Amino acid sequence: QVQLVESGGGLVQAGGSLRLSCRVSGSIFSTRAMGWYRQAPGKQRELVASITNGGSRNYVDSVKGRFTISRDNVRNTVYLQMNSLKPEDTAVYYCNLFPFGEWSWGQGTQVTVSS
């Protein structure tokens, strides 16, 4: 059974930075494309960034130039470095397969950006 454990969220002022981590266990991580998703209150979950098993990255326009996704295939972990955070980045952040598929969601990690 695949487990996704997200961590690294918190409360930060606008302009600050956070680094999220997501450890994957129970599956072959290195061959799968991964994504970071977020869900703000009252909104649908959206894809924020993705990274292929070869390291190609893509971002939603609202985070381009501020967020960086990366992965460590030895540690079975995917990261999201978030800089220049804005109040509109406030959400619960999740990692999962990209595109989303057969894995269940983890508990997510809350990111709150104050103005």
Salt bridges, closest charged atoms under 4 A:
GLU46 OE2 - ARG38 NE 2.74
ASP61 OD1 - LYS64 NZ 3.02
ASP72 OD2 - ARG75 NH1 2.82
ASP89 OD1 - ARG38 NH1 2.99
ASP89 OD2 - ARG66 NH1 2.76
GLU102 OE2 - ARG32 NH2 3.22
